[in-house]
Each structure stands twice: as structure tokens, then as C-alpha cells.
Amino acid sequence: MITKYYVAYDPQTGDVLTRYDSSIQAPPASATVLEVVDQQSMLQTCAPGWKVQNNQLIPPPPAAPPTQAEQLAALEIAVQQYLDQKAQAKGYDSAASCISYLSSSNTTWAADAKAMNAWRDAVWGFCFTNEAAVKAGTTTMPTATELIAALPVAPW
């Protein structure tokens, strides 16, 4: 028996709804279907956004690139994760947790907190200066790796 592959679609909108592999299940007689060439095509076309027009499968339009605001927000998340990772390397839960020991009677913890606080200020100062330059068009948007490599050196 030859296996056939189908996609069922909404005849009004052309939206691909589901797929059928005849070796497993044939499409119901009431379904509007298009036979596709192979299993890979069948699997690919059931991704969101595919349509059927004039008995042809039409891929979704490419996703819009992230906006400048979305890219900057992603960089802020990456920088905060980096700050937290540095604090975690010394046994703290996060940078904020480390800094909470500023007035600790334990001199080691207080020194760590003071160093982390100063470094965090320097890091965010650098980041906000870079963000302003990106927004002004005087520098290009860095990748997270590039930005983190350019940050002030961690205290430990």
C-alpha cells in the first residue's frame, strides 16, 4: 500500500488545520484536503501560518525582525542574568541578594555587597549610555555577547 500525505484546510480562509498520514488515518470524507508530496512537506505545512490557495501551499510570511525596543529589552535581561551569575559564583542567590548584605555585621558579606553594588552601578551606567547611543544612531545594536564582553570587569 502506498502511503499518501494530506493537509486539511479551511476552504473559506485557506488556513491549514491538520494533517493526515494515510498509513495511520485517512482524512474524513467531509474534509477539504490537499495531497502533499511527502511526509516532510506534510509536517512542515502544519506549522502556524501556512495556507492553501489555488491548490498550492503558501508558506507564512517571514516573521518581522525584533524592534529596537525588543532588542534592548532582551539585552537588559541578558545583563541582569550576567550580574546574577556573578553573584551566584560567590554563593548568593542574585545580585540583589548579595547587595542586601551592605550593612551586615559579617565583614566578608558586607565587602561583597559593597563591591557588587559598585559594580552593578557601573554596569548599568555603561548599559544606559550604550542604549542612548543606540537610540541616537551613533552606535550599532550590540549582541548580548558583545555587550557583556564590553562591561566593566566584575569584582570577582
C-alpha positions in Angstrom: 0.0 0.0 0.0 1.3 3.4 -0.9 1.2 6.0 1.9 -0.3 9.3 1.0 0.0 12.5 2.9 -2.7 15.2 3.1 -3.3 18.5 4.8 -6.8 19.5 5.7 -7.6 23.2 5.3 -10.5 25.6 5.8 -11.9 26.4 2.3 -13.0 29.8 3.4 -9.7 31.1 4.8 -7.2 28.7 3.3 -5.8 28.1 6.8 -4.1 24.7 7.2 -5.9 22.9 10.0 -4.4 19.4 10.4 -2.6 16.7 8.6 -3.2 13.1 7.7 -0.9 10.2 7.0 -2.9 7.5 5.2 -0.8 4.7 6.8 -2.3 5.9 10.1 -5.6 7.6 9.3 -7.3 8.7 6.2 -8.9 12.1 6.2 -12.6 12.1 6.7 -14.7 12.4 3.5 -16.1 15.7 4.7 -12.6 17.3 5.0 -11.2 19.7 2.4 -7.8 18.3 1.7 -4.8 18.8 -0.5 -2.4 15.9 -1.2 1.2 16.8 -0.5 4.3 15.2 -1.9 6.0 13.7 1.1 5.9 13.4 4.9 8.3 16.3 5.4 6.0 18.6 3.4 3.1 17.4 5.4 4.8 18.1 8.8 6.2 21.5 7.7 2.9 22.8 6.4 1.1 22.2 9.7 3.1 24.9 11.3 1.1 28.1 12.1 0.6 30.4 9.2 0.5 28.1 6.3 -2.3 28.5 3.8 -3.7 26.8 0.7 -4.5 29.0 -2.3 -5.5 27.7 -5.7 -4.4 24.1 -4.6 -0.9 25.4 -3.7 0.6 25.5 -0.3 1.7 29.0 0.7 4.2 29.5 3.5 3.6 32.1 6.1 5.3 35.5 5.6 8.6 35.8 7.4 8.5 36.9 11.0 9.1 40.6 11.5 12.5 41.3 12.9 12.5 42.4 16.6 12.0 46.1 17.2 14.8 48.2 18.7 12.8 48.2 22.0 12.5 44.4 22.0 16.3 44.1 21.3 17.1 46.5 24.1 14.8 44.7 26.5 16.5 41.4 25.6 19.9 42.9 26.3 18.7 44.2 29.7 17.6 40.6 30.6 21.0 39.2 29.5 22.9 41.8 31.5 20.7 41.1 34.6 21.3 37.4 34.2 25.1 38.1 34.0 25.0 40.2 37.2 23.1 37.4 39.0 25.5 34.7 37.7 28.5 36.6 39.1 26.7 36.9 42.5 25.8 33.2 42.3 29.5 32.4 41.8 30.1 33.7 45.3 27.1 31.7 46.7 24.4 34.4 46.7 21.0 33.9 45.1 21.3 37.0 42.9 23.0 40.4 42.7 20.1 41.9 44.7 20.6 39.2 47.4 24.3 40.0 47.6 23.7 43.7 47.8 21.2 43.1 50.7 24.2 42.4 52.9 25.6 46.0 52.7 25.0 46.6 56.4 25.8 43.1 57.5 27.9 42.6 60.6 29.8 39.9 58.7 32.6 41.8 57.2 33.1 39.4 54.2 29.4 39.6 53.2 29.4 43.4 53.7 32.6 43.7 51.5 31.0 41.5 48.8 27.8 43.6 48.9 29.8 46.9 48.6 31.8 45.5 45.7 28.7 44.2 43.9 26.8 47.4 44.5 29.6 49.5 43.0 30.0 47.1 40.0 26.2 46.9 39.4 26.1 50.8 39.3 29.0 50.8 36.8 27.4 48.1 34.6 24.0 49.8 34.4 25.6 53.2 33.8 27.5 51.7 30.9 24.4 49.9 29.6 22.2 53.1 29.7 25.0 55.1 28.0 25.2 52.4 25.3 21.4 52.3 25.0 21.3 56.1 24.5 23.9 55.8 21.8 22.0 53.0 20.0 18.8 55.1 20.1 20.6 58.2 18.8 22.1 56.1 16.0 25.7 56.8 16.9 26.4 53.1 17.6 25.0 49.8 16.3 22.9 47.4 18.4 25.4 45.0 20.1 24.7 41.4 20.6 24.3 40.2 24.2 27.8 38.6 23.9 29.3 41.8 22.7 27.7 43.9 25.3 28.7 41.6 28.2 32.3 41.5 26.9 32.4 45.3 27.0 31.0 45.7 30.5 33.2 46.8 33.4 35.2 44.0 35.0 33.4 42.1 37.7 34.8 42.4 41.2 35.5 38.7 41.4 
